[in-house]
């Protein structure tokens, strides 16, 4: 344990000492449990695996001081001058973990309508949307494409160390339903769906989540695909009706969907109903 700080650290690019804090204890069982989630199946990338194992190691360690595990890992990466690929492999599971452990935003009326179409509560949909966004943090950008799944598995294993009721795990399982990604072209499908710019991100997120909850495995990349989805799930068509987000004048968004004013603490989606 005394060697950990010396081995996992060094000088960063500016010559400053950057290393782990002194390790007080190390839970081998926790490390093995986390390491099992990234155990290679066939071909693997050594840099990717080392980054993930470093993330598991800091989770299993108890450090002196008050810095959290992600901060400890960042210091080690800085001191060792690791590659962007290794840094990404280690830090994205921790960032996804932090995103999932935070409170989800309060649902707005669009969320509520989509939740009804999916047969779940608005609070449950909000949690699914939160988990979906966290899963995207783990997408491989500098590492091999297959590493995304390993990173997600590690992130959820980190969650399970703290969150034992199974709610987030159920969300993860539902959102792991394999289907093609939704294409942004459907947001401007003439005669089927036209989404204001301010709502494009939310609508895309809700399409990705709802198609998985409904286990719709067909493509959603053109107007005819979207029409098929709506024919199979009419409540989803109603949920994405312009009347849900447009004011009575048909020209302006309802107040809850307007961007937050400068200086406001919360966007419209986070306002309580």
N, C-alpha and C positions, 0 to 999 in steps of 0.2 A: 504493500500500500504506500510505503514511503517513497517508492520510486515512481509512482504514477505521475506525479506533477512534473518530474524531470523528463520522463519518457514522452508524455503527451503534452508537449509545449515547446517553447523556444523563443526566438525573436521574430517579431513580425517584420513586414517590409520596411518599417521605419526604424528598426533596431530596438523596439521596445519589447521588454520581456512579457510574454503572454503564455500562460500555462494554467493547468487545473489548480484549484485550491487544494489544500491538503485533504486527503481522503481519510475520513474517520473510520468507515467500515464499508464492507462490500458484500452484498447479498448474492452469492453464487447461484442460488436457486432462481432468483428473479432474472439474473442475466441469462441463464440457460433457457428459461421460459421465453424470454424475448428473442433470443438468438434463434430459437426454433422456428419463429415466424418468417425468418429471412434465410432459412437453410436452402441452399441452391438445389434446384431441380433441373439437372442437366447443365447446359451452358450457363456460365455466370461470369460477371465482370469483377475482378479483384478489387478495383478501386471502389466500386459501388458497394460491395459486400463489406469492406473495411469501414466505410462511412456509416453504414447501418449498424455494424457491431459496436462502433464507438458510441452511437446514439443509445444502444442498449446498455453499454457499460456505464454511462453517466446516470442512467435511470436506476441502475442497481447499486450505485454508490451513495454514501452519505458524506457530504463535504463540510469542512469548516466554513463558517461564514454564512451569508444569507442569499447568495446568488443562486438562481434556479438552475436546473440541469441544462436547459438550452443555452444559458449564458456561459456555463462551464464548457460546453461543447464548442461554442463560438470561440472562446479563448484558446482552447486546444487547437482548433483549426487555424486560427491566426498565427499562433506560435510555431506550428509545424509547417506553415505556408503550403497547405494542401491545395490540390486542384479544385476548381469550381465544381467538378463532378463529385468529388468526395464530400465537399462541404454541403452540396445540395442533397446528397444521399443521406447525410446524417441529420441535417437541420429540418428538411421538409416534414418528416414524421413528427417532429416535436412541434412544428408550427401547426400542423393539422390537428394534433392533440390539443393544443391551446385553443384552436378555433372551436373544437367540439365541446370543450369543457366550459366555454362561456355561455351566457344566457342567450337564447335565440331572440331575434327581434319580434315584437308583437305583430301578429298577422293583420293585414288590412282586408278590405272587403273582397279583393281579388283572390287573396289566399283562401279566404273563407269559402268562396264559391268553388274553387278548385278542390279544396278539402272535401266538400260535399260530393263533388263528382267522383272522388276517389274512395268515398265511404269511410273517411277518418275525420278526426276532430281538427279544427284549425291549429291547435297547439301541436298536435302530432305532425301535421304538415310542415309547420315552422321548424320543428326539430329535424324532419327529413331534409328540408331545404338547407338547413345549417350543416348537416352531415355531408350533403352533396357538395357544398362549397368547400368543405374541409378536404374531401376526397380529391378535389381538383388541385389542391396545393401540392399533393404528392405526384402529380403528373411529371414524368421525366422530361427534362428540358436539355440537360447536358449529358445525362447517362443513357444507357440502353433503354429502349422502349419497354421491354418486359419488366424493368425494375419498378414501374409504377405500382404493380400489384404487391410486390414485396414491401414497398414503402407504406402502402395503405394498411397492409396486415400488421406492420410494426406499429403504426399510429394507433390502431385499434387495440393492440395489445397493451400499449401505454395507457389508453383510456381504461381498460379493464383492471388495471392496477388500482384505480381510484373510484371507478364507477361500476358498482357491482349489480345494479338492478336489471341490467340487460336491455334497457330502452335504446341506447345508442347502437348496441350490437344488432338489434332487430332492424333498425334503420339501415345499417350497413348491409345486412343481408338482403333487404328488399332492393336497395339501390345498386347492388352488385348484379342485378338482372342484366344479362348481356343483350344489347341492342345497338343499332347504329346511332351515332350522334345526331341530334336534331340540327338541321341547317338553318342559318339565319334568314335564308330566302323565304321561309314560310311566314315571316313576320310582315311581309308585304305581298301576300297572295291575293290578288284582285278578286273580289267577290266572295272570298272565304275569310280572310283575316287581314286587318291592317292595324298595326300597333304603333302608337306614338313613340317618338324617340326616347322620351323619358321613361318608358316602361319596357323597353326592349330587353334589358338585362333581366328584369324580374320575370318576364314572360318566357324567355329562353330557359331560365332556371326552372320554372314551373312545368314547362314541357318536358324537360329532362327527368324531373322527379315524377310527374304524373304518369308518363308513359311507362316508367318502370313499376310504379305501384299498380298500374292496371295491366302490367305484363303484355304490353303491346310491342311486338317485336318487328313490326314493319317499318320501312323508312319513313321519315318525316322531313322531306327536303323540297317538296313542291306542293302546289295548291291541291292537286288531286290526292296526294298522300294525306294531307291534312283533312280533306273532305272525308276520306275513308275512316280516319280516326274519329272524326266527329259523328259520322253515321253510326259507328259502333258504340260511341259513348256520348249521347246527346247532351248530357249534363255538362260535359266538358266544353261543348260548343257554347252552351249558355254561359259558362264561367268566363269564356274569352269574348263575350259579346261586348261591343263598344259601350253599351248602356251601363256596364259595370264600372268603367272608369271615366266616362264622359259626363259632364254636367248636363242639365236639362236643355241648355242652348245648343248642344251638339257640337260646340266649337272648342270649349275649354275643358280641361281636366277637372275632376272633382278635387276639392281642397286636399283630401288625404293623399293624392297622388302628385301634388305639386312639389317641386324641389324645395328643400328647406331654405328659409331666408338666411341671409348672411348674419352670423352671430347666433343662430338658433342651435340648440344642443342636439336636436334630433331631426331626422328627415320625416316626411309625412308618414312613411310606413311604420315608424316607431311611435306615432301618437296613439294614445289610448282612445278607444271608441267610447 
